[in-house]
Amino acid sequence: MEKNSIDTQEPDKEESFAEMLEQSFPVEAQLEPGDQVEAVIVKLTPEWTFLGLGAKSEGFIDSKELKDESGAFTVKEGDMIKAYFLSSENNEKLFSTKLGTGAAANKHLEAAFQNGIPVEGSVLKEIKGGFEVKVAGGSRAFCPYSQMGLQRAAQPDEYLGKRLSFKITEYQKDGRNIVLSNRSILEEERRELMEAMKTSLKKDMVVKGTVTSIQKFGAFVDIGGIEGLIPVAEIDWSHVDQVSDALAPGQEVEVKVISIDWDENRISLSIKALLPDPWESSAASFPEGSTHKGTIARLAKFGAFVTLAPGVDGLVHISKLGGGKRISHPGEAVSEGDRIDVTVESIDPDNHRISLAPALTSGQEKDMVEEEALLKKYVHKPSKSSSKGSLGTLGDAFKAKLAERSRK
C-alpha cells in the first residue's frame, strides 16, 4: 500500500513542526537497521503514523503500534517518540517502537539481536527449564525461568498466553536457536524509573502500592514501576510470625517511605508507621504496680513475652517463672497461648519495654497477709543480753516460713 507524504503546506503547522524538527534526529547520518532515533509525530492516520526526522526527511511507523486495545491512539501529533530504524524502500524509512509487531517481520530478528532491539512475543507453553515463546514471523524462541520477570514466579503458568517484550540474548543457526530475556527489559525500565524517581520520591512520603511477592523477611511492593520492601517488623505494631498472615500478592497498601538507598537501589517501606502507636498511651494504661491479664505470645531463653494489648508486649524474666523453683527454660512453666495474670514492675514507653512478674493469686495474697500479721505480732528485737548462740525467736520461724512460701 502506497504511503502518501505528509502535507507540509499548512502555514500554521509548518512553523510549529519546524521548531521540533530542528531538534529531531539529524538524518544526514547513514541509518543502519537497529539504530534508535527520537522523532516528532507530524501526522496520524488510521494505518500509518508519519515521523519528522529533520532536514526535510520523514519516516513512517505502523499506527497499530501506537494504539491501545480499544484502537485509540496513545500519542498525538507533536509528541516525541523513540523508534528503531528497520529498513528503507524508495527513500521511505520504516521504523518500529519494538520488533515483533506491525511492520516488523522475521528478517529483522538478527538485526534486533545485533543491535539490542526489543522484540514482542507470545508465551506459548512451559517447557523444560523455561518457556517457549513465539516471536516475529512465527519463529519459536526459548526464555529461561531466570529471565522471565524480575523475580521467579511462584506459579510459572501465570505467564502463559501473555504478550511480552524481550531482548534476544542468543541468535544461532539462522534463527533456529533463539534465546530471549524478559528480565533485561524490565531491569532497563526499572533503571529508567529509578532515575526519574530520584527527584520525586523522598523519605517520609506516603505512597500507594501493590504487593508483588511475599517473602519470609517481608513483602515487596510496586510503588509505581519500582519495588520497595516492607520488612516484617514494619507490617504491624503486633508481632507478625508469617508475612502471609498479614499480606497477600495483589493487595493494595498505603505505605510510608522510611529509607532510600539509591546506590543499592533499595527502598524500605512501612505500614506500621501509618498506624497509631499503642506505646504512646502505655504508661497510662499499664502503670507500675497494676495487674493485668495477658497472653503468652512467644518464649525466649531468657523469659516469656506477654501481650497486654495489640502491639504492646512485656517480658516476664525466667527467674520469676517456675513458682520459686529454678528452671532452665520458660517452657517448663508456661506455653505460648497461655493466659496469665501479671503485675507491672517497671515501664519504659520510649524504648518499648515493660518488665512483668506473675501476679499473686487471691489465696497467695491471703496467706501473705496472715503471715505478715503474725510476724508483726511475734517478731521482736533481741535484747542486749541475748546470747549470740541463741536459736532464735518464734518470729524467726515465721520469717523462714514466709520466705519458703515466697519461693513456691
C-alpha positions in Angstrom: 0.0 0.0 0.0 1.4 3.4 -1.0 2.0 5.8 1.9 1.3 9.4 0.9 3.8 12.0 2.0 2.6 14.4 4.6 1.2 17.8 3.6 3.5 20.5 4.9 1.8 23.4 3.1 -0.4 24.4 6.0 1.4 27.6 7.3 0.1 27.2 10.9 1.5 23.7 11.3 4.7 24.4 9.3 6.1 26.8 11.8 5.4 24.7 14.9 6.7 21.5 13.3 9.8 23.2 12.0 11.0 24.1 15.5 10.5 20.4 16.6 12.2 19.1 13.5 15.3 21.1 14.2 15.6 19.2 17.5 14.9 15.8 15.9 17.4 13.2 14.7 19.9 14.5 12.1 19.1 12.3 9.1 22.3 13.2 7.2 24.0 10.4 9.1 23.5 7.0 7.4 20.9 4.9 9.3 21.6 1.3 9.9 18.9 -1.3 10.9 18.6 -1.2 14.7 19.6 2.5 15.1 17.3 4.3 17.5 16.1 7.8 16.8 14.0 10.3 18.6 11.5 11.8 16.2 8.4 14.0 16.3 5.0 12.8 15.2 3.9 15.1 12.4 0.8 13.2 11.2 -1.5 10.4 12.4 -3.6 8.3 10.0 -5.6 5.1 10.7 -2.9 3.0 9.0 0.4 4.9 9.2 2.0 7.4 11.5 4.5 9.8 9.9 7.6 10.9 11.7 9.7 14.1 11.1 13.4 13.3 11.1 14.8 16.7 10.3 16.4 18.0 7.1 13.1 17.6 5.3 13.2 13.9 5.7 10.4 11.7 7.0 9.7 8.1 8.2 6.7 6.1 9.0 5.5 3.6 11.5 2.6 1.2 11.6 -0.2 3.0 13.6 -1.2 -0.2 15.3 1.9 0.1 17.4 0.7 3.4 18.9 -2.9 2.3 19.7 -4.3 0.8 22.8 -6.6 -2.3 23.0 -9.6 -0.3 22.1 -8.0 1.1 19.0 -7.4 4.6 20.3 -4.1 6.4 19.7 -1.9 6.7 22.8 0.0 9.6 21.3 -0.9 12.8 19.5 0.7 14.9 16.8 3.6 16.9 18.1 4.7 14.2 20.6 8.3 13.0 20.6 8.8 9.2 20.5 11.7 6.8 20.3 11.7 4.3 17.4 14.1 1.8 15.8 15.0 2.1 12.1 14.1 -1.1 10.2 14.6 -0.6 6.5 14.4 1.9 3.6 12.4 1.5 0.5 12.0 4.1 -2.3 13.6 6.6 0.2 10.8 5.9 2.7 12.2 4.9 6.0 10.3 2.3 8.1 10.5 2.4 11.9 9.1 0.4 14.8 8.8 1.1 18.5 9.7 -2.6 19.0 10.1 -5.6 16.8 7.5 -8.3 16.5 4.5 -6.1 15.9 3.2 -4.1 13.0 5.5 -4.0 10.0 8.3 -5.9 11.8 9.0 -9.4 10.4 11.2 -12.4 10.9 14.0 -11.0 8.7 14.6 -8.3 11.4 15.3 -10.7 14.3 19.0 -10.9 13.6 19.3 -7.2 13.4 17.4 -7.0 16.7 19.9 -9.4 18.3 22.9 -7.4 16.9 21.5 -4.0 17.9 19.7 -4.9 21.2 16.3 -4.0 19.8 13.3 -5.3 21.9 11.0 -7.8 20.3 7.5 -8.8 21.2 6.5 -12.4 21.7 3.6 -14.6 22.9 4.3 -17.1 25.7 3.0 -20.4 24.3 3.8 -23.0 26.9 6.1 -24.1 29.7 8.9 -26.4 28.7 11.9 -27.9 30.5 13.9 -25.0 32.0 11.6 -22.2 30.9 9.1 -21.1 28.3 8.5 -21.5 24.6 7.8 -18.1 23.0 6.5 -17.2 19.5 8.2 -14.1 18.1 8.1 -12.2 14.8 7.5 -14.2 11.6 6.3 -17.2 13.6 9.8 -18.1 14.9 9.9 -20.1 18.1 12.3 -19.0 20.9 13.2 -20.0 24.4 13.1 -17.9 27.6 14.7 -19.5 30.7 12.8 -19.3 34.0 15.6 -17.0 35.4 15.0 -14.5 32.6 11.2 -14.2 32.9 10.2 -11.3 35.2 12.3 -9.6 37.8 11.7 -12.4 40.3 10.9 -16.0 39.8 7.1 -16.5 39.9 5.6 -18.9 42.4 3.2 -20.0 39.7 5.1 -20.0 36.3 1.9 -20.7 34.4 0.8 -17.1 35.1 2.8 -16.1 32.1 1.1 -18.4 29.6 -0.8 -16.6 26.9 0.7 -13.2 27.7 2.4 -11.0 25.1 5.6 -9.5 26.5 8.7 -7.7 25.4 12.0 -9.5 25.2 15.6 -9.0 24.2 17.4 -11.6 22.1 20.4 -12.8 24.0 21.4 -15.6 21.6 20.7 -15.9 17.8 22.2 -19.1 16.2 21.6 -21.4 13.2 19.9 -18.7 11.1 17.2 -18.2 13.7 16.5 -21.8 14.6 18.0 -21.3 18.0 16.8 -18.1 19.7 17.1 -17.3 23.4 15.2 -14.4 25.0 15.2 -12.4 28.2 12.2 -10.5 29.5 14.1 -9.7 32.7 16.6 -7.4 30.9 13.8 -5.3 29.5 12.2 -4.9 33.0 15.6 -4.1 34.6 16.2 -1.4 32.0 12.7 0.0 32.6 13.3 0.0 36.3 16.6 1.8 36.0 14.9 4.5 34.0 12.1 4.7 36.6 14.7 4.9 39.3 16.4 7.8 37.7 13.1 9.6 37.2 12.0 8.9 40.8 15.3 10.1 42.3 14.0 13.7 42.0 10.4 12.9 43.1 10.5 10.2 45.8 11.6 11.3 49.2 11.9 9.8 52.7 8.8 10.1 54.8 6.5 10.4 51.8 3.3 8.4 51.9 2.5 6.4 48.7 0.2 3.7 47.5 1.4 0.4 46.0 0.6 -3.2 45.3 2.1 -6.2 46.9 4.0 -8.2 44.3 5.5 -11.0 46.3 5.7 -12.4 49.9 9.0 -13.5 51.5 10.0 -14.7 54.9 11.6 -11.4 55.7 8.9 -9.1 54.4 6.8 -8.2 51.3 7.8 -6.5 48.1 5.6 -3.7 46.9 5.3 -2.0 43.5 5.1 1.8 44.1 4.8 3.0 40.5 7.0 0.7 38.5 9.8 0.2 41.0 9.7 -2.0 44.1 10.3 -1.4 47.7 10.4 -3.7 50.7 8.2 -3.8 53.8 10.3 -5.6 56.4 8.3 -8.0 58.6 8.9 -5.7 61.6 7.2 -2.8 59.7 4.0 -4.5 58.9 2.2 -4.0 62.2 2.8 -3.0 65.8 1.8 -6.5 66.8 4.3 -9.3 66.3 3.9 -10.9 62.9 5.0 -14.6 62.6 4.1 -15.2 59.0 4.0 -12.4 56.4 1.4 -14.3 54.5 -0.9 -13.9 57.5 -1.0 -10.2 57.1 -0.4 -9.5 53.4 -1.1 -11.2 50.0 0.1 -10.7 46.4 -2.1 -8.2 44.6 -3.2 -6.5 47.8 -3.2 -2.7 47.6 -1.5 -0.9 50.5 -0.6 2.5 51.7 2.9 2.8 52.9 5.4 5.4 54.3 8.9 5.6 52.8 11.3 5.1 55.7 14.6 4.9 53.9 16.1 5.2 50.4 19.5 3.9 49.2 19.8 4.8 45.5 23.3 3.4 45.4 22.0 -0.1 46.2 18.5 0.6 44.7 16.8 -0.2 48.0 13.7 1.4 49.2 12.3 0.5 52.6 8.6 1.0 53.3 6.4 0.8 56.4 2.7 0.2 57.1 3.2 0.3 60.8 4.4 3.9 60.6 1.0 5.0 59.5 -0.8 3.2 62.3 -1.4 4.7 65.8 1.4 3.9 68.2 0.0 1.9 71.0 3.0 2.7 73.2 2.0 6.4 73.3 -0.7 5.6 75.9 1.1 2.6 77.5 2.2 4.5 80.6 -1.3 5.4 81.4 -2.8 2.0 80.5 -0.2 0.0 82.4 1.2 1.9 85.3 3.7 0.4 87.7 2.1 -1.9 90.3 -1.0 -2.5 88.2 -2.2 -6.1 87.5 -3.4 -7.2 84.1 -4.4 -10.4 82.2 -2.2 -11.1 79.2 -1.4 -13.9 76.7 2.0 -15.6 76.3 3.0 -14.5 72.8 6.4 -16.2 72.5 9.1 -17.8 74.5 12.8 -17.0 74.6 15.7 -18.5 76.6 15.6 -15.5 79.0 11.9 -15.3 79.6 8.3 -15.1 78.2 6.8 -12.3 76.2 3.3 -11.4 77.3 0.9 -9.4 75.1 -1.0 -6.9 77.2 -2.7 -5.1 74.3 -2.3 -5.2 70.5 1.3 -4.1 69.8 2.3 -3.9 73.5 4.3 -6.8 74.9 6.0 -7.1 78.3 8.6 -9.6 79.5 8.5 -11.9 82.4 12.1 -12.9 83.2 12.8 -16.6 83.5 13.9 -16.1 87.2 10.3 -15.1 88.0 8.8 -18.1 86.4 8.5 -21.6 88.0 7.0 -20.6 91.3 10.3 -20.1 93.0 11.8 -23.2 91.5 14.8 -22.8 89.3 14.0 -23.7 85.6 16.3 -23.9 82.6 13.7 -22.7 80.0 10.4 -20.8 80.3 8.6 -23.7 78.5 8.9 -25.7 81.7 6.5 -23.2 83.4 4.3 -21.7 80.6 3.3 -22.3 77.0 2.5 -19.9 74.1 -1.1 -19.0 74.1 -1.5 -19.3 77.9 -3.5 -16.7 79.7 -1.6 -15.3 82.7 -2.1 -12.6 85.4 0.9 -10.3 85.6 1.9 -7.3 87.6 3.8 -4.4 86.0 7.1 -3.9 87.8 8.5 -1.1 85.5 7.7 0.5 82.2 9.8 2.4 79.7 7.5 3.6 76.8 10.3 5.3 74.9 12.2 2.1 74.5 9.0 -0.1 74.3 9.9 -2.1 77.4 7.7 -3.4 80.2 9.0 -5.7 83.0 6.4 -8.0 84.4 6.1 -10.6 87.2 3.4 -13.2 87.7 0.6 -11.8 89.8 -0.2 -13.5 93.2 -3.4 -15.4 93.3 -6.1 -14.4 95.9 -5.1 -17.4 98.0 -1.4 -16.5 97.9 -2.2 -12.9 98.8 -4.3 -14.0 101.8 -1.5 -16.3 103.1 1.0 -13.4 102.8 -1.3 -11.0 104.7 -1.8 -13.6 107.5 1.9 -14.3 107.8 2.9 -10.7 107.8 0.4 -10.1 110.6 2.0 -13.0 112.6 5.4 -11.5 112.0 4.4 -8.1 113.4 2.9 -9.8 116.4 5.8 -12.1 117.4 8.9 -10.7 115.9 10.8 -8.5 118.3 14.3 -7.1 118.5 16.6 -9.3 120.6 17.7 -7.8 123.9 21.2 -6.8 124.5 21.6 -9.8 126.9 20.6 -12.3 124.2 23.5 -14.6 123.5 25.0 -14.9 120.1 24.3 -18.6 120.1 20.5 -18.2 120.6 18.3 -20.5 118.5 16.1 -17.5 117.6 12.6 -16.4 118.3 9.2 -17.7 117.2 9.2 -14.7 114.8 12.3 -16.1 113.1 10.5 -19.3 112.4 7.6 -17.4 110.9 10.0 -15.4 108.9 11.6 -18.5 107.5 8.2 -19.9 106.7 7.3 -16.7 104.8 10.5 -16.9 102.8 9.7 -20.5 101.9 6.2 -19.7 100.7 7.5 -16.8 98.5 9.8 -19.3 96.7 6.9 -21.6 95.8 
